[in-house]
Amino acid sequence: MNAGIVPRFMGDEMKNETSLRKKRGSKAATLFIRGGRIIDPGRGMDEVGDLLVAKGKIAQVGHAIPQNSLPSDMLSQANNIDATGLIVCPGFIDLHCHLREPGFEDKETIATGTEAAAVGGFTTVCCMPNTNPPLDTRDTVEWVKAKARSDAFVHVLPIGCITKGRKGKEVSPMIELADAGVVGFSDDGDSVANSQVMRCAMEHSYKLGLPIIEHCEDKELSKGGVINEGEVSDRLNLKGIPAASEEVIVARDLALAKLTGARVHIAHVSTCGSAELIRHARERGVSVTAEVTPHHLTLTEEMVCANAKVKPPLCTEDDIGCLLKGLKDGVIDAIVTDHAPHTTAEKKCPIELAAFGISGFETALGCLMGLVHKGEIDLTTLISKLTCEPAKILGRDDLGTLKTGSLANITIFDPMREWIVDSQQFVSKGKNTPLEGYRLKGKVMVTIVDGQVIMVAGQHATPR
């Protein structure tokens, strides 16, 4: 493939090829995407062909669509996208990100976060509830939904709190939150330490048919920790976070899921031990799904810097091997960014004082394609972990697919395009990436949401 290829656009609405434009809510254009390699893992599709979008939905998809077969009025309206040499797939879905609003607008907003998501090829994102105030009432959830309707570039699905105030002491009003439209419950950033409270929450979530999304961390074991506990932490005389901090909570929650019948989704799995616990639980019939981040698949504890400080911490090469095995054999269902933007002041400091988290929307695909280029995972599996499998966890058959009649949420990317990470060009307010200056291979070129072209030609232009 031509590493320098850029989509070629025709039609009045696409004359500006280097823009990221917020047009959701306006009338969707007819789009004719030609000659791309269409990969739709949920339908077992991998072929070079065309895709027609009309009225915000997939109208036709498959082998070359003869233009003379299209109604003349549709053809005259169509904006042609030449996707030769590019991958055309369902829009990426991120089950785990932090948009920071309300309360932490200095780090990120729904507008800037979803704009960065669009640059990264994500058409749907699930935002975590560790905001201020946290998403533990109907009013706060409705506020986020209203803000997303007015400001967001992509679909935003809110996640509600497991406990009131995320304090771990009393279960949140889960029925109220479900009625408000949350897609799951999490106290992300914290585990629910009290097992009886977690049991009660799982019983409620079971009745509601929504998952518990658990950040697995024993805070007593991880207290004061900076990086993974092991040879590197010993060598640098830094307080370590043991793998057991994650694994003991994973084990407890799997036991509670077995007891209650609830669906539990294990967030940002990072260790071999956790992957094996999930594997064995599935064999016993526990209703469990799991996710992993690009940074836990590609970076190790050897990367010690404030911008690589994350929870759970970066681990070992052996752990990465286990996580990749889990992805390939279905133990781990989804890849998520855990996009966690921070201010420069929170990261430009000694590692012991730095905040935990990585800004991940805009580098996710480039990182992950490195695994494909090295033969560590195949392209179809990668795309499935970003599309149809997250959609299954959400119970949304209208997402993560290119089937005819579905919403036209589409990502088009160049698997061979090389680029250098420059955080100052990020759309996200969060410039906190450990990949500064890295050369990545694989870049999103077009993001389409409900039939509307939101991002074009991989540029980070902001329409303000």
N, C-alpha and C positions, 0 to 999 in steps of 0.2 A: 504493500500500500504506500501511497505517497504521503510521507510524513508532513509535508507542507500543505496538504489539501485543505481548503476552506470551502464550506458550502457556498454555492452560487444561487442567488435569489433573483426572482423576477416578479414584478408586480408592484403596484404603487405603495402597498403597505409595508414593503420590505426594502425600500430604497436605502435606508440607513442600516447598513449591515453590521455596524459595530456598536450596537446599543443594547442595553437591558431595559426593557420598557414595561412599565406597569399598566396593563390594559385589562385586567380582570374586571368583569362587569360590563365591558363593552361587547358589541356583537362579534362573535367568533368568525374569523375568515374561513373560507374554503382553502384547504391546503392540499397540495399534491406533492408527496415526498417520493422522489424517483431514485431507483437504482441502488438503494442501501442494502446492507446485509441485515435482514430483519430477524431478530432473535427474541422469541417470546417463550421462555422456558415453561410457563404454566400450560401451554398448548403444544409443547414439543416442536415448536417451529424454529427453523434455522435455515433461511434461504434468501437469496438475492431477489428483490422484488420492489413493488411499489406499495404506497399506502395513501389512501384518500381520506381526508378529514372534512366533514361537513356538519354544520350546526353544532360544533363542539364535541362531536362523537366520531368514532371510527366508522367510516362508510364502507370502505373496501380495503382488503389487505391481501397480499400474496404475490404470485408471479406477476411479471410485467403487465400492468393494466393498460390496454390499448386506449389511447386518448379518444379515438373515435367511438369508443363504447360509452363515453361519459356524456350526459346531457349537455347540450351546448351552453346553457346558462351557467351550469356548474363549472364548465371548463373556462368560460370567460372570466369567472370570479376567482379561479384558483390561483393561489400563490405557489409557484413551483420551487421546490427545494431539491436541488441536485445533491443526493446523499451518496454518490459514488465513492466507494472506499471507506465509508463510514458505517458504524453500527447504529441501527434503529431499534429501540427496545422500549418496553413500558417505562413510564416515569419512575424514578427511584423513590422509595418510601423509607423515611428515617423514623424508626420507632422510638428514638431516644435523643432528644436535644434540649438545649437550654436557651430560650429566647429572652430570659432575664426580666421581661416586662410582665407585670408591674413591679416597680420598686428598685430595679437595678439598671436603669436606663443608661447609666454611664458605661456599663459593660456591653449592652446590646438592647435593641428594641425589636418588636415584632416586625417592623418594616425592614430594618437592616439585616436582621437574622434571616428572614425569609428571602430577601434579595440575595444574600450569600448562598442560601440553599439552592436557589434557582441557578446561580453560577455553577454550583456543584452537580446539577442535574437532578435535584430532588424536587418532586412535584407535590409531595405530601410529607409533612413533618408532624411528629407527636411531641408536644412541649411538656417538659417536666414541671411539677408544681412547686418547686422550691423558690418561689418568688416572694415578694413582700407587698401585700399580704399573700400567704400561700393559697393555693387553689383548694380550699377546704369548705367553701360555701357555694351555693348556687350563684350568688351575686358575682363572686370573683370569676367563676367559670364563664358566666354570661358576658362579663366585661371583656375577657380575653377573646371570646368568640366575636363580639362586636368589633373589637379592635382589629382582629384578623380580617373581618369582612371589609373594613375600611382601608387597612394599611398593607395587608399581606400580599406577596407576589405569588405564593403557592398556598395549597390547602394546609390549614393548621387544625390538628386534632388535639384537644387538651387532655391531659392526664390529671386526675384528681388525687388528693392526699389520701393515704391510708388512715392517718390519725389526725386529730384536730391540732392545727398549728405545727404539724410534723413533729410533735413532742413525744410521740410513742406511748402516750398514757391512755388515751381514749379514742375509740374508733370514730372516724369522721362520719358525717351524715351521708352514707354511701348511696342510699336510695335517692336522696336529693341530688347528689352529684351525677348519678346515672341519668336521672331525668333531665339534667342540664346538658347532657351530651358528652360526658367524659368517656374515653375508650379504655380506661383501666385505672388502677390505683397504685400509687407509689409514694414513698417518703424519700425519694432519691436524694442522695447526699448523706442519708442516714438509714440504717436498718431499724426495724422495730425490735427493740431489745427484749421486750416482754413477750414471752411465748404465748401466754394466755391472750394477750391483746391481739397478737397475730393470728391465733386460732379463730378468735371471734371475727376478725376482719375477713379471713378466708371463708368462713361460713356465710357471711353476708355476700361476699363477691361470688360465691358459688350460686346463690339464689338469683343474683343479678346477671349471671352469665358473662361477667367481665373478669379479666385476669388481674392478679396481684403481680406487680412488676417490682421485684425486690433488688435493692442495692444491698448486697451481702457483705457486711463488714462488722466484725466484733470490735467495737470501739475500745474496749479494754486491751485487746491484743494489739491494735494498731496505734494506740495512743502515743503521740509524739513522733510517729514514724514519718520518714521523708521519702525513702525509696524502698525497693524490695529488700527484705532481709536475706543476706547471703554474702558471698565473697566480696562483691563490690561494696556493699555497705560497711563490711568489716574493714576493707582496705582504706576506705575514705573516712572511716570513723563517723559515719552517719547512722542515726537511729533507723533501724529497719522495720518494715511492715511484713510480718510472716505470712506465707501463703495460707496458713491455718486461719488467719483472720477472716478470709473469704470463705474458706471451705467449711468451717463449723456452722456458719449461718446457712450456707447452701444445704448442708445435711439436715439441719433443723427444719428448714422450710420445705424440703422435699418430704420429710416425715409428716409435717402438718398438712401438706397437700394430699398425701396418702390418707390421712385421717379424715379430712373434711371433704375430699373429692374436688376441691377447688382447682382452678387453673392457676399455676404459678409460672411466671416468666422471669428467668434469672438474667439480670442486667449485667452487662460488660464482664462476661466470664474471662478470667485471665490466667488460670492455672490448670495444670494437668489434673490435679486432684478434683477440682470442680467439674471438669469435663467428664471424668470417670464417674463421679457421683450422679451426674445427670444421666449418663448412659445407663447405669444400673437401675436408676429410678424408672426410666422409660421401660426397661425390660420387665419391671414389676407392675407396669400399668399406671404409673403416676402421670397425671396430666401436667406435663412440664414442657416448656419451650425455653429457648435460650438465645442470647445474642453475643456478638463479639465486635470490638471496634477495629478500625484500620490500624491504629497505633499499637494495639496488643497483638496484631498479626504481623507487624513489620519492624517494630523497634524493640530493643531489649534493655535490660537494666544497665548495660554499659553506657547508654546515653544518659549522662548525669548533668542536668542543667535545669534552671528554673522553668523553662518552657516545656520540659519533658516531665515535670512533676505532675502526676496524675493519680487518681484513685479509681480502681485499684492500681498499684504501681506497675510499671513495665517490668516484665519478668525475664525468664531465661529462654535460650534457644529451644530447650526441651519443651518448655511450655508452648512456644509458638508451634512446634511440631504437633503437639496434642490438639491445639486449637484448629489447626488446618485439617487434621484427621477428622475432628468433630464436624467441621463444615462439610467435608466431602462425604461422610457417611450419615449425615442427617442428625447428629446429636445436637449440633448448633444450627439453629434455623435461620438466623438473620444477621446481617452486618449493619451496625448502626454507627453514627458518628460520635455520639456523646459530646456533640459540639458544646464546648464550655468556654465562652469568651470571657476574658478578664481585661481590666485596665492595664496599661503599661506599668503603672506604679506597683500593681499587685504581683507583677512578674519580674520587673527589673530590680531585683533585690537578692540577697543571699538565699540559696535554695531552701534553707531551713524556715525562712519567713514567707516564701512565695506561696501563692494560692495554688490549689490543685486544679488542673484542667487544661485542655488543649482546644484551640479553635480549629474545628475539623471539617466544616462543610466544603470548603473550596479546594482542599487537598485530597479528599477521600478517594475519588476515582483514580487519580494519579498514583497514589500509594498502592491501591489494590491491584492496578494493572501491572505493577511490578511483579506481583505474585504470578500473574498470568504469563508474563514474558519469561519468567524463570521456570515455568512449567510446574509450579507448585499447586496451582488450581486451574481448572479449565474455565474458559470465558462464560459458558452457559451456566455453570454452577455459580460463578460470581454474580451474574446478572440475576439469577433466581433468588439469591440471598438479599438482593436489593429491591426486589419487585414482588413476585408472586408469593413468596414465603412470608414476608412481612404482612402482605394483604390477608393471608390465611389467618395469621395471629389476630388481626383486627376483625376478622369475619366480614371482610369487604370484597365481594366478588366483582365489584365495579372498578377496583384499583388493581394495579400490577398486571394488567393484561392489555393486549391489543385486539381482543376479539371484536367482531363487528357489533356495533351498537353500544360499546362501552365508552366511557368518557375518554376523550383524546388527551390523555396525560402521557407525554412521549419525551424520551431523552434520546438525543442523537450525539454520538461521541466518536472521536477519532482515536483508535487504539494505538496509533503510532506517533501521534503528535508529541514532540518533546517540548518541555517548557521548564523554566527555572522559577522556583518558589520565591516570591517577593512579597512579604507580608504587608508592605506599604501599599500594595495594589489590591489587598483584600477589600471586598465590600463590607464584610463584617467589621464591627468596631473592635473585635478581638483580634489582635495581631500576634497572639501568643501561640506560635507554632515552633516545634523543635526542628522543622524542616527548612528553615530559612536557608536559601542558597542551594537547596537540593535540586538536581535535575530529575524530573519525573517524565514518564512516557505514557501518555493517555490523557486526553482532555475532552471535556464536554464542549460541544459546539453549538447545540440548540436545545432549549428547554421549552416545551409546549405544555400549557396548563389549560384543560378544558377547551382545546382547540385554538387557543390564543398563544402566539409566539411571545414568550416572556423574555427569553435570553437568546441572543444571536451572536455567533462567531466568537464565543468564548471571551468576550470583552467584559471588563468590570466597570462599564460606564454606569453612572447613577442618574436617573432622570429626576432632578430636583428643581 
